[in-house]
């Protein structure tokens, strides 16, 4: 997917002015997050501060918001807070040496995609196992089963080893 024209910025020019950009993002503008499992309600506020270090373009990316992901306990939507910051340096190819304290971002500094930078930070901030913070969010899925429910589900349950003792006894004869 190619970046929209308004999404591309000249980071060299912005770094020369020590400019700061602030943008809001919702799920519709973040296709890689959708592929990673993000659900409706995901949003973020981003601040990108451009600068230079040893005549190279740098970007400090700060992203705050929330990711809505399927809870791994109950599979219902779970809101996960997001607060990511990274200090990036723009490199033309992956063989360039990167000074300590910076993370490389591969790209053209004169045509840098703001959305891709923010989306990358959001992907890095995704929890490995999203779950509701407290058990209240998963309460319905993990509620104890009552005696009546046990009786009704016990009949429906398959028991693959129920006849094992009989089969073993027959095989010994």
Residue pairs with C-beta under 8 A, 6 or more apart in sequence:
1 31
3 113
3 115
3 116
4 115
7 113
7 114
7 115
8 111
8 112
8 113
8 114
9 21
9 111
9 112
9 114
10 109
10 110
10 111
10 112
11 50
11 57
11 59
11 90
11 109
11 110
11 112
12 57
12 109
12 110
13 110
14 21
14 50
15 50
15 51
15 52
15 57
15 58
15 59
15 109
16 52
17 50
18 49
18 50
18 51
19 49
19 50
20 47
20 48
20 49
20 50
21 46
21 47
21 48
21 50
21 114
22 45
22 46
22 47
22 48
23 45
23 46
23 48
23 114
23 118
24 43
24 44
24 45
24 46
25 43
25 44
25 45
25 46
25 65
25 115
25 118
25 119
25 122
26 42
26 43
27 33
27 34
27 38
27 39
27 40
27 41
27 42
27 43
29 115
30 38
30 42
30 115
30 118
30 119
30 122
32 119
32 123
33 42
33 67
33 119
33 122
33 123
36 123
36 126
37 69
37 70
38 67
38 68
38 69
38 126
39 68
39 69
39 70
39 77
40 68
41 66
41 68
41 77
41 79
42 65
42 66
42 67
42 68
43 65
43 66
44 63
44 64
44 65
44 66
44 82
44 118
44 122
45 63
45 64
45 65
46 61
46 62
46 63
46 64
46 114
46 118
46 121
47 61
47 62
48 59
48 60
48 61
48 62
48 114
48 117
48 118
49 59
49 60
49 62
50 57
50 58
50 59
51 57
51 58
51 59
51 60
52 58
53 89
53 99
53 102
54 99
56 89
56 90
57 89
57 90
57 109
58 87
58 88
58 89
58 90
58 102
59 87
59 88
59 89
59 90
59 105
59 112
59 117
60 85
60 86
60 87
60 88
61 84
61 85
61 86
61 88
61 117
61 118
61 121
62 84
62 85
63 82
63 83
63 84
63 85
63 118
63 121
63 122
63 125
64 82
64 83
64 84
65 82
65 122
66 79
66 80
66 81
66 82
67 79
67 80
67 82
67 122
67 125
67 126
67 127
67 130
68 77
68 78
68 79
68 80
69 77
69 78
69 80
69 126
69 127
69 130
70 76
70 77
70 78
70 130
71 77
71 78
71 130
71 131
71 132
71 137
71 138
72 129
72 130
72 131
73 131
73 132
73 138
73 141
73 142
74 132
74 137
74 138
74 140
74 141
74 142
75 141
76 137
76 138
76 141
78 130
78 131
78 132
78 137
80 126
80 127
80 130
82 122
82 125
83 125
84 121
84 122
84 124
84 125
86 103
86 121
86 124
87 101
87 102
87 103
88 102
88 103
88 104
88 105
88 117
89 98
89 99
89 102
89 103
89 104
89 105
90 105
90 107
90 109
90 112
91 98
91 104
91 105
91 106
91 107
92 106
92 108
92 109
93 106
94 104
94 106
96 104
98 104
105 112
105 117
105 120
107 113
107 116
131 138
132 138
135 142
145 153
